[in-house]
Amino acid sequence: MLSLTIVVLATVAAGFVVWANDKRHSKYGAALPAGVAVGVAALAWIILMTAGFGYLPGTTWLPWVLPMVLGVAAAIAAVVYLGRTRARRDTERLTVILRR
């Protein structure tokens, strides 16, 4: 359970760092990348622990490192997708409003 706590804390911090480094971070909330990162990391940790990787010699690092990597990657993917999509939609809406 300690490994899950560390994974969650590390991915929350990484999610906030991803949010802070995005130039379009005003288009979505600060908790979105952190939430996505924690959700993916916790799910990966549960899957890896259920599969028994936390108890096999030589693979005990897997439930510690892999969920963090997957969580950060998911946060980056969510930020890239939502930042572009919401910026494009906001521009389209503003164009429609200004044409009226």
Number of C-alpha atoms within 10 A of each C-alpha: 6 8 14 17 10 13 24 24 15 18 28 25 16 23 27 18 16 20 23 14 9 13 9 16 17 12 15 15 10 16 13 17 30 27 19 23 34 28 19 22 30 22 15 19 25 15 14 18 16 10 10 13 17 18 12 10 8 9 12 15 14 17 24 19 14 15 27 27 16 19 30 26 19 22 28 21 15 16 23 14 11 17 18 14 13 14 15 12 11 13 12 12 12 11 11 10 9 8 7 5
